[in-house]
Every structure is written in structure tokens, then in C-alpha cells.
Amino acid sequence: MNEQDENISVLEKINSPADLKNLSIEELETLCANLRSFLIDQLSINPGHFGSSLGTVELTVALHYVYNTPYDRIVWDVGHQAYSHKILTGRKDRFSTNRKFGGLSGFPNPAESEYDAFIAGHASNSISAALGMAVASSLKHEDRRVVAIIGDGSMTGGLAYEALNNASSQPNDMLIILNDNDMAIDDNVGGMRDYLVKMTTSPTYNRVRNDVYQKFKKGNLITDKGKNFILRFNNSLKSLLTKQQNMFEGFNIRYFGPIDGHDLRNLIRILQNIKDMRGPKMLHIHTIKGKGFKPAEVSATVWHAPGKFDKETGERIIVKSKDQPQLYQDVFGHTLVELAKKDTRIVGITPAMPTGSSMTYMMKEFPDRAFDVGIAEAHAVTYSAGLAKEGLLPFCNIYSSFMQRAYDQVIHDVALQNLHVTMCLDRAGLVGEDGPTHHGAFDLAYMRCVPNLTIASPYDEHYLRHLMYTAAYGNEGPFVIRYPRGQGVLKDWECEMKLLEIGKGRKLKDGKDLAVLSIGPIGNTVRDAIIQAESQGFSIAHYDMIFLKPLDHTILKEVDQNFTHVMTVENGVINGGFGSAILEYFSDNNHDINVSRVGIPDEFVTHGSISELNKLEGLDIQGLANRMLSVLNNKSAQKVKEEKIFK
């Protein structure tokens, strides 16, 4: 058996974390090499989150070696970094299905495995969740360890600090592992980044601290009542010796590190040493995003989720024709720059997603007028409100599912004051392989009930540009524009921007048997579905409403006067969304009309390609055509029945 076969055999014999307990340190180190090779092989042909998981291989092996999972809880923050965890916890043979329809989720999910302690799709929640688990274990008198793993990027989120503040006041022995790779998805930003990079430990401190601790212990001076005093004393001593105040110990959380997160032997030793220590603890590790694959180490942002690539050369396999439409996000990014060139009041804000939202174009052209505020959506919205209060025209770009984290700020800080903030919701609707934590399904419903908001969605790239222009110059209050992930529909996306009449939709097609009302880019699918349905001899009208709020009452009155049946179509939840708004209008105005609503049902939609998910939910061409024909055939049957009764 050659060396390569021996290496592969280590990973092959691991079916659960219990199997790690029987391995030597040398075998564990070989296992880490196996895991990296396995990840590179798999992700080169089945795209996923690449760099983050390569950076946590040693940490994952060490955790499952030292702790008794799943009884002991490992809570991952986000989940981009948890692929090795999935492989070691009985999912190695299914990993090729990762992020595929019907396969493994790209994120930890308790419904998938007992080893996944908590849902991990949005950042900064791990410490709060782990603290709750640790306190519960204490109250139930269980000897369970709880570990939260949080990245430095997630430490820019306010929820993490709320949890840190609470951790020292509750009975718990939680361990927080700060995985510091000086990166989020794009470059990490802010004072926290600088603090973590500069933080050091002092050998002098650790030696003196141990001497003091032993003397207190021999003198029976350490009691339950004195624990906080001792901890505060330790913190003061460390600050004195290192001439540096440790922020985490300021929260009365015991701090260890920073250490090399790729030194498996030392990592295991330290975890074993602090495993049984009482009280909340933090272990600060330094890792390299993309560790073991040079291109990913050099360019972490590109290799966060690189798509398919050649594992030998590191060349990414990008299939894109010059004749294909632009991504909606790129149309946003280029249009924002175009507006900013003509108006110095235009500024851009994004919470840690400049590449994903294409705010990078603005940052390149106007670096002093484009702001990445870190993984802090609530702050992004209120920061935008402050900019607007002083006369600037902020475009705050946040993924639809992430805007949920800033809902209070939208209501309290923007809408209540009727401030001129344009909120661009990227990734609206079903987004694909990232699944239920990332689908932008709820924004139409949760935004619609907020006073003072204008809410719109463009039919195509031209209307995205028109809406951005209208938000800036045809409106004085808060304006919400939602658009989907991926490519648009127009090869020639550039056009002269124009003001749209707010609350005014447009008729795309006449018809007499059924009126279909749609909002946003899904209207293009509706158009094709109508062609298919009309092949059965029906005549169908199509209206692009453009605005959810305010609705075009002129169109709705026209529909009421000419149709008995209406279908609404939206790429959002059916409960409380666009279709509900149409129903409410007809009900409030005593119009007797049958409304059939089509959208995302009252459930969390799984992961898969966008085309697979649209088909699953009946939002593809065939599904919509079938719904139209169902309404039309029921209408025809009802008409025949009424005629028989009349006779």
C-alpha cells in the first residue's frame, strides 16, 4: 500500500466522531490532510462555500476529538465553515449531494443530523444560542459542554455583543471559539478587525496569574461569591502586565490566545486543558481562509464560493457568454455609479456584502461615498437614516433575507421619520442552493404593512434603473426596490433613466377571459406561461403592477369592470404579500371578483437550483400555465352550471 492509499484510508474509516477517539495525533494530522483533499475534490465539481471550510479543518477535528458530540453541543456561526463537521458526522458518503435538490443542506440543520446543534444561516447568533443551551444544561444539572464557534466577521454583528454582555451574568461553562482569519466574505472592516489583529498574550501574565491563583486557592479565598472578584483581579493584572485592556475579559469572560488554529497538537492540548474550567471562556484562534489551497489563501473573497474550478491549476471555470444579460446586482452597481457621477449626494451602504451586491463598483469610483459597515444590517439601516437626515441620498443595499434582521430599524428609524432612504433588496424571492435561510421570501409581506414606505419591483433591468432614478428624484420618503438573484432578461440593459409615476402599473397585454396581475421579474415567466395557456383557445390579459405600495387603483378598477376572475403572481410568500393586497382592495371596495393567488406557500422552501425550486412551487412556465388553465376551466364549468340552472 503506497503512502497515498494510507492517507486516504484514515478518512475512509471515519463514520462518526467516536472513531476519532482511537486515532493517534499523527493519524489525526493525516485525517486533516485527507479532509482538505476531499473538500477540494468535491467542491471543484460541486460548488459550495470553499475557503471558510478549508480554514477550519484542524479546529473541527480537534473539537470532535476532545468533546463528546452530539451530547456536547457544537454551535457553528453561519455554517460556511462547517463542511468538515458534516463529513465527520456520518455524511461523508452523501456530501456529493451538498446544496443539491433533495441532498444535504449547505448549512448545519438539526433536522438533518443530531450533530447539528442549531440552524446556522445568518451571522452572529451562535453565542446567544450556545448560552441558552449552556444555561439550560446548568438548570437541568447536566454535565454537558457547549461550544460556540464564531468568526471575526460575525463579531461585527450586534447580537454577538448582546450575548457576550449576558454571558457572565448567567450560570454557564460555555466556551466561545473566536475563529479569526481577518476576513468575513469580503475584507473584514471596522475597529473589531484592528483589535483582533493586534491582540497578543503575555507569558509573564500567564505565569504570574497562575502563581496568584494557586495562593488564593491554598488560602481558601476562592469561593462562589469570590469568583467575580478573582476574575476582575485577573483581568486587571493582565491589563497591567501587557499594557493592553482585553475587551473580552472586560465582559468577565476568561480569555485564552491567540493561538495558531492550524497547529492541531496544540489546539487539542489547549481544548483539553480548558474543557472542564468553570465559567464562560473564550479561545481566540488565528486561521487562514482557504488553508491548503494556494489560490484560495491568496484571494479569499473570490474563493469564498468560487463555483467550479480546476483543482490542479486553480483556474475557475466560468461559463458566460458576452451576449448573456447582466446580473441584476451588476445593473444596480453600474446604475448607482452613474447616478453618483451626476449627484454628490448619492452614497452607497452595504452590510459586509460589497461583492455580492456589486457595491464594489461604487467603492472603486467613489471610495469616500461607499460604506461597508460589516455584518450589521440594523446599523446599516439606521446609519443610512442618519445620512438621509442630513440631506444625502443613501442607497442601502441588503439581501432580502438579511433585511429581516433590521426590521425594527426600518420601522422606527426610517419609516417613522419618513426619511429619504432607498432600500435595495437583492436576492429577493427564491435564491437557490443556499436554501431556506437565504430565500428572500418574506419582504413583500413584512414591508407592506409599514406606513410611509413605497414598495416596488422591476419587470426587467430597464425598470430597475427607472425605479432607482425615481427613488432618488421622484420621491421624498423611504423607497424599497426588490429584485432577484442572477441574470436579468435584457442583453441591452442600458437605457436612459426616467421618472415613473409612483403607484402606476402598466398593461402588457389585452385579454377577455382572465386577468393576470404580476409584480417584478416573475412577470417574464408569466408572459411565457400566458402564451402556453392561450394555445388552448383562451384570451388572457396581463398587467405588470410595478408597485405593491401604493397599488394602481386605476388598473384594479379596470380589471373589476372587465373580468370575473383574476390571478395574482409573486415570487414571495402568499400570506400577506402582493396577492393579499389585491384581495384586500377588492374586499374593501365591495368588488365581487374571484382572485386566485400564486406565490410561495406557507412553508420554508428547501434548497436546490432556482429552476428546480420554481418547478417545485409551480412558479415555472408550466406550473403557471397549469394554474391559469385550472382557473379558466373551473370558470367555464361554473358558467355551464349557471346556464343549466337558469334554463
FENDA-V766045 format. One record per residue. RES is the residue in one small letter. SS is DSSP state (@ for helix, = for strand, . for the rest). Layout:
BEGIN
<<RES;SS> <RES;SS>>
END
This chain:
BEGIN
<<m;.> <n;.> <e;@> <q;@> <d;@> <e;@> <n;@> <i;@> <s;@> <v;@> <l;@> <e;@> <k;.> <i;.> <n;.> <s;.> <p;@> <a;@> <d;@> <l;@> <k;@> <n;@> <l;.> <s;.> <i;@> <e;@> <e;@> <l;@> <e;@> <t;@> <l;@> <c;@> <a;@> <n;@> <l;@> <r;@> <s;@> <f;@> <l;@> <i;@> <d;@> <q;@> <l;@> <s;@> <i;@> <n;.> <p;.> <g;.> <h;.> <f;.> <g;@> <s;@> <s;@> <l;@> <g;.> <t;.> <v;@> <e;@> <l;@> <t;@> <v;@> <a;@> <l;@> <h;@> <y;@> <v;@> <y;.> <n;.> <t;.> <p;.> <y;.> <d;.> <r;=> <i;=> <v;=> <w;=> <d;.> <v;.> <g;.> <h;.> <q;.> <a;.> <y;@> <s;@> <h;@> <k;@> <i;@> <l;@> <t;@> <g;@> <r;@> <k;@> <d;@> <r;@> <f;@> <s;@> <t;@> <n;.> <r;.> <k;.> <f;.> <g;.> <g;.> <l;.> <s;.> <g;.> <f;.> <p;.> <n;.> <p;.> <a;.> <e;.> <s;.> <e;.> <y;.> <d;.> <a;.> <f;.> <i;.> <a;.> <g;.> <h;.> <a;.> <s;.> <n;.> <s;@> <i;@> <s;@> <a;@> <a;@> <l;@> <g;@> <m;@> <a;@> <v;@> <a;@> <s;@> <s;@> <l;@> <k;.> <h;.> <e;.> <d;.> <r;.> <r;.> <v;=> <v;=> <a;=> <i;=> <i;=> <g;=> <d;.> <g;.> <s;@> <m;@> <t;@> <g;.> <g;@> <l;@> <a;@> <y;@> <e;@> <a;@> <l;@> <n;@> <n;@> <a;@> <s;.> <s;.> <q;.> <p;.> <n;.> <d;.> <m;.> <l;=> <i;=> <i;=> <l;=> <n;=> <d;=> <n;.> <d;.> <m;=> <a;.> <i;.> <d;.> <d;=> <n;.> <v;.> <g;.> <g;@> <m;@> <r;@> <d;@> <y;@> <l;@> <v;@> <k;@> <m;.> <t;.> <t;.> <s;.> <p;@> <t;@> <y;@> <n;@> <r;@> <v;@> <r;@> <n;@> <d;@> <v;@> <y;@> <q;@> <k;@> <f;@> <k;@> <k;@> <g;.> <n;.> <l;.> <i;.> <t;.> <d;.> <k;.> <g;.> <k;@> <n;@> <f;@> <i;@> <l;@> <r;@> <f;@> <n;@> <n;@> <s;@> <l;@> <k;@> <s;@> <l;@> <l;@> <t;@> <k;.> <q;.> <q;.> <n;.> <m;@> <f;@> <e;@> <g;@> <f;.> <n;.> <i;.> <r;=> <y;=> <f;=> <g;=> <p;=> <i;=> <d;=> <g;.> <h;.> <d;.> <l;@> <r;@> <n;@> <l;@> <i;@> <r;@> <i;@> <l;@> <q;@> <n;@> <i;@> <k;.> <d;.> <m;.> <r;.> <g;.> <p;.> <k;=> <m;=> <l;=> <h;=> <i;=> <h;=> <t;.> <i;.> <k;.> <g;.> <k;.> <g;.> <f;.> <k;@> <p;@> <a;@> <e;@> <v;@> <s;.> <a;.> <t;.> <v;.> <w;.> <h;.> <a;.> <p;.> <g;.> <k;.> <f;=> <d;.> <k;.> <e;.> <t;.> <g;.> <e;.> <r;=> <i;.> <i;.> <v;.> <k;.> <s;.> <k;.> <d;.> <q;.> <p;.> <q;.> <l;=> <y;@> <q;@> <d;@> <v;@> <f;@> <g;@> <h;@> <t;@> <l;@> <v;@> <e;@> <l;@> <a;@> <k;@> <k;@> <d;.> <t;.> <r;.> <i;=> <v;=> <g;=> <i;=> <t;=> <p;.> <a;.> <m;.> <p;@> <t;@> <g;@> <s;@> <s;.> <m;.> <t;@> <y;@> <m;@> <m;@> <k;@> <e;@> <f;.> <p;.> <d;.> <r;.> <a;=> <f;=> <d;=> <v;.> <g;.> <i;.> <a;.> <e;@> <a;@> <h;@> <a;@> <v;@> <t;@> <y;@> <s;@> <a;@> <g;@> <l;@> <a;@> <k;@> <e;.> <g;.> <l;.> <l;=> <p;=> <f;=> <c;=> <n;=> <i;=> <y;=> <s;@> <s;@> <f;@> <m;@> <q;@> <r;@> <a;@> <y;@> <d;@> <q;@> <v;@> <i;@> <h;@> <d;@> <v;@> <a;@> <l;.> <q;.> <n;.> <l;.> <h;.> <v;.> <t;=> <m;=> <c;=> <l;=> <d;=> <r;.> <a;.> <g;=> <l;.> <v;.> <g;.> <e;.> <d;.> <g;@> <p;@> <t;@> <h;.> <h;.> <g;=> <a;.> <f;.> <d;@> <l;@> <a;@> <y;@> <m;@> <r;@> <c;.> <v;.> <p;.> <n;.> <l;.> <t;=> <i;=> <a;=> <s;=> <p;.> <y;.> <d;.> <e;@> <h;@> <y;@> <l;@> <r;@> <h;@> <l;@> <m;@> <y;@> <t;@> <a;@> <a;@> <y;@> <g;.> <n;.> <e;.> <g;.> <p;.> <f;=> <v;=> <i;=> <r;=> <y;.> <p;.> <r;.> <g;.> <q;=> <g;.> <v;.> <l;.> <k;.> <d;.> <w;.> <e;.> <c;.> <e;.> <m;.> <k;.> <l;.> <l;.> <e;.> <i;.> <g;.> <k;.> <g;.> <r;=> <k;=> <l;=> <k;=> <d;.> <g;.> <k;.> <d;.> <l;=> <a;=> <v;=> <l;=> <s;=> <i;.> <g;.> <p;.> <i;@> <g;@> <n;@> <t;@> <v;@> <r;@> <d;@> <a;@> <i;@> <i;@> <q;@> <a;@> <e;@> <s;.> <q;.> <g;.> <f;.> <s;.> <i;=> <a;=> <h;=> <y;=> <d;=> <m;.> <i;.> <f;=> <l;=> <k;=> <p;.> <l;.> <d;.> <h;@> <t;@> <i;@> <l;@> <k;@> <e;@> <v;@> <d;@> <q;@> <n;@> <f;.> <t;.> <h;=> <v;=> <m;=> <t;=> <v;=> <e;=> <n;=> <g;=> <v;=> <i;.> <n;.> <g;.> <g;.> <f;@> <g;@> <s;@> <a;@> <i;@> <l;@> <e;@> <y;@> <f;@> <s;@> <d;@> <n;.> <n;.> <h;.> <d;.> <i;.> <n;=> <v;=> <s;=> <r;=> <v;=> <g;=> <i;=> <p;.> <d;.> <e;.> <f;.> <v;.> <t;.> <h;.> <g;.> <s;.> <i;@> <s;@> <e;@> <l;@> <n;@> <k;@> <l;@> <e;.> <g;.> <l;.> <d;.> <i;@> <q;@> <g;@> <l;@> <a;@> <n;@> <r;@> <m;@> <l;@> <s;@> <v;@> <l;@> <n;@> <n;@> <k;@> <s;@> <a;@> <q;@> <k;@> <v;@> <k;@> <e;@> <e;@> <k;@> <i;@> <f;@> <k;.>>
END
